[in-house]
Amino acid sequence: MIQPYFLKKYLLPFIIYCVILYNYQPVSILHERSVGGCCRPLTRMNDKLRSALTAFDSHTELRLQQTKNRRVGVVGGNLVTNISANAGGVCARANCMGAWGFASAGSADDEAVKNVLLHARENAGLLNAKAPKQGKRLARCAPFSFTDPRTFKDTEQKTLTEFAMQLDGYISKTYPDLTSRSVSIAADCVTKELYTSEGSFSYQLFPRTYVVVSMSVEAEDGTNMDLYDIFGGGEGWFSDYYDDPAALYEQIDALYTELMKKREGVFPEAGEQLCIIDSAISGMVAHEAVGHTTEADLVLAGSVAAGALGAQVASPLVNLTDFANTAFGKRAPLPVFVDEEGVECRDAVIIKDGILTGYMNNLEAAAHFDMAPTGNARAFAFSDEPLIRMRNTAIHPGKDRLEDMIASVDRGYYLTRTCNGQADTTGEFMFGITMGYEIRNGRLGSALRDTTISGVAFNMLKTVDMLSDTVCWDIAGYCGKKQYMTVSMGGPAIRCRVNVGGR
């Protein structure tokens, strides 16, 4: 099973991740320049090192990386998480007749760079000697360069803690009937600098920030009801999105109102039901249930998408794309311009008009399937090798208004929030549903208690007959395929038939 790090309930995984960061030995990476208190890698290699890299007779990558993580967590008025972690280093990966060698170091001086290049090359040769892979080749692509024009902007830890405490104070004062409450803030920035033997270069910043509020209340039968929401944020720095905590009070009020409706909620009827699943859930379908099955390494491992190119896997209304850096005419929530192999990132069109048209790939998989490289090779930490990973995966919007979709259902459910999800390479999925409503005679009825939905993605997508005309994105997710990776996922509301859990 592929299980995403999707901040389930947000609190426990948030704390676990903070513990990981706290125990992750921070290192300093190249201190010639400092921007906003964060060490920034050099943007020019010296001639000697550049010559050493370009002298390799096969594909070689050199990546310098700096990761800045800030985490604040307040639970019931108590500051339980207050972490600022800074880690970085350098890594190299070399290909020798189809075999890959990798090496990394927790510093980035000239000597460390020389050593990782040397060791990556040696490791590739050793692996090729032990298990020759002369039949494997890499797709060719032109060198590409990209330099992010932005500079790093930091936020003092004190600003984050005061912001969280003020939000918590408002919740405590306004809603004393809650049994528990929490406020979590994340403010991260990853800086990557990449060079390849073919001449590609990139300098990219990946800042991301968000605020999560969670509330719990006790129902009359003694059951604990909880609900959370992500307030604002996205690509960028904390100061880009958050100025005054009071600006979030209206959203907090709306979350409390929904929780009170859920407190009086009912269980849905079990079985296949006509449902409208909102964007948060359709985005999960796009990422978990479809996206993973079309990552080329999992296709080669035998996923349901293997051999299905050109087949109808969804309703003709369904289009699904893994976007690189723009989506639907706007900047994508987590734009990636160059991947860790030095490939210019391009949109990977997965489903077009219900037909499976492509896979997400790296250089090796692109050559195997005779496809153009899409730039999906990504790595999370400097010590991670790049894998085929998603970026901004979404189902395209349709032409229907949400209110018309609801009015079209005589008896069914409108499912609005999910807390987690999992799927395997057969496309079979199960998602937790934390909020939803009955639909009776075209109108919303009682709220729902926690339930699940399940099915096989390609079967479920074939039942889609309406899609809303707007798309919403989830920007706070981490995908857990072997290594954590920041991703975004989105989609419209879709009307379909899906298996719903009962009591």
C-alpha positions in Angstrom: 0.0 0.0 0.0 1.2 3.5 -0.8 0.3 5.7 2.1 0.8 9.5 1.9 2.2 11.7 4.6 -1.0 13.7 4.4 -1.0 15.3 7.8 -3.6 12.9 9.1 -5.5 14.8 11.8 -2.5 17.2 11.5 -1.5 17.1 15.1 0.2 13.7 15.7 2.1 13.6 12.4 3.0 17.3 12.8 4.7 16.5 16.2 6.4 13.4 14.8 7.8 15.4 11.9 9.0 18.1 14.4 10.8 15.4 16.4 12.5 14.2 13.2 13.7 17.7 12.5 14.9 18.2 16.1 17.1 15.1 15.9 18.3 15.9 12.4 21.8 17.2 12.9 21.9 20.7 11.3 24.8 21.6 9.2 26.1 24.8 7.6 26.3 24.9 3.9 28.6 27.4 2.1 28.6 30.7 4.0 29.9 33.1 1.3 26.5 34.8 1.2 23.7 35.0 3.7 20.2 36.2 2.9 17.7 36.9 5.7 19.7 34.7 8.1 19.6 31.7 5.9 22.9 30.5 4.3 22.5 30.4 0.6 24.5 28.2 -1.8 27.0 29.7 -4.3 25.5 30.4 -7.7 28.8 29.8 -9.4 31.1 26.8 -9.3 34.7 27.5 -9.7 36.2 26.6 -13.1 38.0 23.6 -11.7 34.9 21.9 -10.3 32.8 22.8 -13.4 35.5 21.1 -15.5 35.5 18.1 -13.3 31.7 17.7 -13.7 31.5 18.3 -17.4 34.5 15.9 -18.0 32.3 12.9 -17.1 31.5 10.9 -20.2 28.0 9.9 -19.0 25.2 11.7 -17.2 26.2 13.1 -13.9 24.4 15.4 -11.5 25.6 17.6 -8.7 23.1 19.1 -6.3 23.6 21.5 -3.4 20.7 21.9 -1.0 19.6 23.9 2.0 16.5 23.2 4.0 15.0 25.6 6.5 12.1 24.3 8.6 10.1 26.3 11.2 7.4 24.5 13.2 5.1 25.9 16.0 2.3 23.9 17.7 0.0 25.0 20.4 -2.3 22.5 22.1 -4.9 23.7 24.6 -3.0 26.9 25.2 0.3 25.2 25.7 3.3 25.7 23.3 4.3 22.0 22.6 6.3 22.5 19.4 8.8 25.3 18.8 11.4 24.2 16.3 13.7 25.9 13.9 15.9 23.5 11.9 18.5 24.2 9.3 20.1 21.4 7.4 21.9 21.0 4.1 24.7 19.4 2.1 25.7 18.3 -1.3 25.1 15.1 -3.4 26.1 13.6 -6.7 24.7 10.9 -8.9 26.4 9.3 -11.8 25.3 6.9 -14.5 27.7 4.2 -15.7 26.2 2.1 -18.6 22.8 2.0 -17.0 23.9 1.7 -13.3 23.5 4.6 -10.9 26.0 5.6 -8.3 25.1 8.1 -5.5 27.0 9.8 -2.8 26.3 12.7 -0.4 28.0 14.8 2.3 26.7 17.1 5.0 28.9 20.0 3.9 29.5 21.7 0.6 33.1 23.0 0.5 35.2 22.3 -2.5 36.6 19.1 -1.0 33.2 17.7 -0.2 32.0 18.4 -3.8 35.1 16.7 -5.2 34.6 13.7 -3.0 30.9 13.1 -3.7 31.5 13.4 -7.5 34.4 10.8 -7.2 32.4 8.4 -5.0 29.2 8.6 -7.1 31.3 7.7 -10.1 33.1 4.9 -8.3 29.8 3.5 -6.9 28.2 3.5 -10.4 31.2 1.6 -11.8 31.1 -0.9 -9.0 27.4 -1.5 -9.4 27.7 -1.9 -13.1 30.5 -4.4 -12.6 28.4 -6.4 -10.2 25.2 -6.3 -12.2 25.7 -5.0 -15.8 22.8 -3.0 -17.2 24.1 -2.1 -20.6 20.6 -2.4 -22.0 19.3 0.6 -20.0 19.6 4.0 -21.7 18.6 7.5 -20.8 16.4 9.9 -22.9 18.2 12.8 -24.4 17.2 16.3 -23.7 18.7 19.7 -24.4 20.5 21.5 -21.5 18.2 23.9 -19.6 18.9 26.7 -17.2 16.7 28.4 -14.7 17.5 30.9 -11.9 14.8 31.8 -9.4 14.6 35.6 -9.1 13.4 35.6 -5.5 15.5 35.9 -2.4 14.9 34.2 0.9 12.6 35.9 3.5 12.7 34.6 7.0 10.2 35.0 9.9 11.3 35.2 13.5 10.2 32.3 15.6 8.7 34.7 18.0 6.3 36.0 15.3 5.1 32.5 14.7 4.6 31.6 18.3 2.7 34.9 19.0 0.5 34.3 16.0 -0.4 30.8 17.1 -1.0 31.8 20.7 -3.3 34.7 19.6 -5.4 32.3 17.4 -5.6 29.8 20.3 -6.6 32.6 22.7 -9.5 33.5 20.4 -10.7 29.9 20.1 -10.5 29.4 23.8 -12.4 32.5 24.7 -15.0 32.2 21.9 -15.7 28.5 22.1 -15.3 27.2 25.7 -17.4 24.1 25.0 -14.6 22.5 22.9 -12.9 19.4 24.5 -9.6 20.1 22.7 -8.1 22.5 20.3 -4.8 23.0 18.5 -3.1 25.5 16.2 -0.1 24.4 14.0 2.1 26.6 11.8 4.6 25.5 9.3 7.0 27.8 7.4 9.6 26.0 5.3 12.0 26.9 2.5 14.1 24.5 0.4 16.9 25.9 -1.8 18.3 23.7 -4.5 21.2 24.4 -6.8 21.8 21.8 -9.6 24.5 21.2 -12.2 24.6 18.4 -14.7 27.4 17.1 -17.0 25.2 18.1 -20.0 25.3 21.7 -19.0 21.9 22.2 -17.2 21.8 24.6 -14.3 19.1 25.5 -11.9 18.7 27.6 -8.8 15.3 27.2 -7.3 13.5 28.2 -4.0 10.6 26.1 -2.7 9.0 28.2 0.1 5.8 26.9 1.6 3.7 28.0 4.6 0.3 27.2 6.2 -1.7 27.3 9.4 -3.8 24.4 10.6 -6.6 24.7 13.2 -8.1 21.6 14.8 -11.1 21.4 17.1 -12.9 18.6 19.0 -16.2 18.5 20.9 -18.2 15.8 22.7 -21.5 14.6 21.2 -24.5 13.6 23.3 -23.6 10.0 23.0 -20.1 10.6 24.4 -18.4 10.3 21.0 -15.6 12.7 20.3 -16.1 14.7 17.1 -13.2 16.6 15.5 -12.6 18.7 12.5 -9.6 20.6 11.1 -8.9 23.1 8.3 -6.0 24.7 6.6 -6.2 28.5 6.6 -4.5 30.3 3.7 -0.9 29.8 2.8 0.7 28.0 0.0 3.8 28.7 -2.0 5.7 31.6 -0.5 6.7 32.9 2.9 4.7 33.5 6.1 4.7 37.2 5.7 3.2 36.8 2.2 0.0 35.4 3.6 -0.4 36.2 7.3 -0.4 39.7 8.8 -3.1 39.9 11.4 -4.4 36.8 13.3 -7.8 38.4 13.4 -8.1 38.0 9.6 -8.6 34.2 10.3 -11.3 34.5 12.9 -14.1 34.3 10.4 -12.7 31.1 9.0 -12.3 29.7 12.5 -16.0 30.6 13.2 -17.0 28.7 10.0 -15.0 25.7 11.1 -16.7 25.7 14.5 -20.1 26.0 12.9 -19.4 22.9 10.7 -18.2 21.0 13.8 -21.4 21.7 15.6 -23.4 20.4 12.6 -21.3 17.3 12.6 -21.9 16.9 16.3 -25.6 16.4 15.4 -24.8 14.3 12.4 -26.0 11.0 11.2 -24.3 7.9 9.7 -24.7 7.4 6.0 -26.2 4.3 4.5 -23.5 1.8 3.6 -23.1 0.7 0.0 -22.7 2.2 -3.5 -24.2 5.6 -3.4 -24.6 8.6 -5.8 -22.2 11.2 -4.4 -20.8 14.6 -5.1 -17.2 14.6 -3.8 -15.7 18.0 -3.3 -12.3 19.2 -4.5 -10.3 18.0 -1.4 -11.4 14.5 -2.1 -11.2 14.6 -5.9 -7.6 15.9 -5.5 -6.9 12.9 -3.3 -8.3 10.6 -6.0 -6.1 12.4 -8.6 -2.9 11.9 -6.5 -3.4 8.6 -4.6 -5.7 6.5 -6.7 -4.6 7.5 -10.1 -1.3 9.4 -9.9 0.7 6.7 -8.2 -0.4 4.1 -10.7 0.9 6.2 -13.5 4.4 6.9 -12.1 6.6 5.1 -14.6 8.6 3.2 -12.0 5.4 1.8 -10.6 4.1 1.1 -14.1 7.2 -1.0 -14.7 6.5 -2.8 -11.4 3.1 -3.9 -12.7 0.6 -1.2 -11.7 -2.9 -1.2 -13.2 -1.8 1.4 -15.7 0.7 -1.0 -17.3 -0.4 -1.7 -20.8 -3.4 0.6 -20.5 -2.1 3.4 -22.7 -4.8 4.4 -25.2 -7.6 2.6 -23.1 -10.6 4.3 -21.7 -10.1 4.5 -18.0 -12.6 7.2 -17.1 -15.7 9.1 -18.3 -15.0 11.2 -21.4 -15.6 14.2 -19.1 -12.5 13.4 -17.1 -9.1 15.0 -17.8 -6.2 14.7 -15.4 -2.7 16.3 -15.5 0.4 16.5 -13.3 1.2 20.1 -13.7 4.8 21.4 -13.6 4.7 25.1 -12.9 1.5 26.5 -14.3 -2.1 25.2 -14.1 -5.3 26.5 -15.6 -3.6 29.7 -16.6 -2.1 30.5 -13.2 1.1 29.7 -11.4 0.9 26.2 -9.9 0.6 25.8 -6.1 4.1 24.2 -5.9 5.9 25.2 -9.2 8.9 23.1 -10.3 10.9 24.4 -13.3 13.8 22.0 -13.4 13.9 18.5 -11.9 16.8 16.8 -10.1 18.1 15.4 -13.4 18.4 18.8 -15.0 15.3 18.3 -17.2 13.0 21.2 -18.0 9.7 20.3 -16.3 6.7 19.9 -18.5 3.1 19.0 -17.8 2.4 15.3 -17.7 -1.0 14.7 -19.3 -2.3 11.5 -17.7 -5.9 11.3 -18.8 -7.4 13.2 -21.7 -11.1 12.9 -22.4 -11.2 9.7 -20.4 -8.3 8.0 -22.2 -5.0 7.1 -20.5 -2.5 9.1 -22.6 0.8 9.1 -20.6 2.9 8.5 -17.6 5.1 10.6 -15.3 8.7 9.7 -16.0 12.4 10.3 -15.5 15.2 10.1 -18.1 15.4 6.3 -17.8 11.7 5.6 -17.9 11.2 8.1 -20.7 13.7 6.2 -22.8 12.1 2.8 -21.9 8.6 4.0 -23.0 9.8 6.1 -25.8 8.2 9.2 -24.3 9.4 12.8 -24.0 10.9 13.5 -20.5 8.4 15.3 -18.2 10.8 16.3 -15.4 9.3 14.3 -12.6 12.6 13.2 -11.0 12.5 14.8 -7.5 14.4 14.3 -4.2 13.4 15.5 -0.8 16.6 15.9 1.2 20.2 16.4 -0.1 20.9 12.8 1.0 18.0 11.4 -1.1 18.3 10.1 -4.6 15.7 11.4 -7.1 12.6 9.3 -7.7 9.7 9.7 -10.0 7.3 11.9 -8.0 4.2 14.0 -8.6 4.2 17.8 -8.4 0.7 19.4 -8.8 -1.8 16.7 -9.7 -5.3 17.6 -10.5 -8.5 16.7 -12.3 -9.6 19.5 -14.7 -12.8 21.4 -14.0 -16.0 20.9 -16.0 -18.9 23.2 -16.9 -21.4 22.6 -14.1 -22.3 24.8 -11.1 -22.0 23.1 -7.7 -25.5 24.2 -6.8 -26.9 22.6 -10.0 -25.0 19.4 -9.2 -26.5 19.2 -5.7 -30.0 19.9 -7.1 -29.6 17.0 -9.6 -29.4 14.4 -6.8 -32.6 13.0 -5.4 -30.9 10.9 -2.8 -27.2 10.8 -2.1 -24.3 12.5 -0.3 -22.2 15.6 -0.6 -18.7 14.7 0.8 -16.5 17.7 1.6 -13.5 16.8 3.7 -11.0 14.0 4.0 -8.4 13.3 6.7 -6.3 10.7 5.0 -6.2 8.3 2.1 -4.4 5.2 0.9 -4.3 3.3 -2.4 -2.3 0.5 -4.0 -1.0 0.0 -7.5 -4.2 -1.7 -8.6 -6.0 1.6 -8.2 -8.0 0.4 -5.2 -8.4 3.1 -2.6 -10.0 3.9 0.7 -10.3 7.5 2.0 -11.5 8.7 5.4 -14.3 11.2 5.2 -14.6 13.7 8.1 -17.3 16.0 6.8 -20.3 15.7 4.5 -24.0 16.1 4.1 -27.1 14.1 3.1 -28.7 15.2 -0.2 -32.5 14.7 -0.2 -34.6 15.9 -3.1 -31.9 18.2 -4.4 -31.2 19.9 -1.0 -28.5 19.5 1.6 -29.8 17.7 4.7 -28.2 16.5 7.9 -24.4 16.5 8.4 -22.5 13.2 8.4 -20.4 11.6 11.0 -17.0 10.2 10.1 -17.1 7.5 7.4 -15.1 6.2 4.5 -15.3 5.8 0.8 -13.7 3.1 -1.2 -13.5 1.7 -4.7 -11.2 1.2 -7.7 -10.3 4.5 -9.2 -10.7 3.8 -12.9 -14.1 2.1 -12.3 -15.3 5.1 -10.2 -14.1 7.7 -12.7 -16.1 6.0 -15.4 -19.3 6.9 -13.5 -18.5 10.6 -13.5 -21.3 12.6 -15.2 -20.9 16.1 -13.8 -17.9 18.3 -12.8 -18.0 21.7 -11.2 -16.5 24.7 -13.0 -14.0 25.6 -10.3 -10.9 23.9 -9.0 -9.5 24.1 -5.4 -6.0 23.0 -4.3 -4.7 21.3 -1.2 -1.2 22.7 -0.6 -0.2 21.2 2.7 0.3 17.6 1.7 3.4 15.4 1.9 3.6 12.2 -0.1 5.3 9.3 1.5 6.7 7.2 -1.4 10.0 6.0 0.1 10.9 9.6 1.0 8.7 12.5 2.0 7.9 14.9 -0.8 6.0 18.2 -0.9 3.0 17.9 -3.3 -0.2 19.7 -4.1 -3.4 18.1 -5.4 -6.7 19.5 -6.6 -9.8 19.2 -8.7 -13.4 20.2 -9.0 -16.4 18.7 -7.3 -17.4 15.6 -9.2 -20.6 13.6 -9.3 -20.0 9.9 -9.4 -21.0 6.6 -7.8 -18.7 5.3 -5.0 -18.9 2.8 -2.1 -19.7 4.6 1.2 -19.1 3.1 4.6 -21.9 3.1 7.2 -22.0 3.1 11.0 
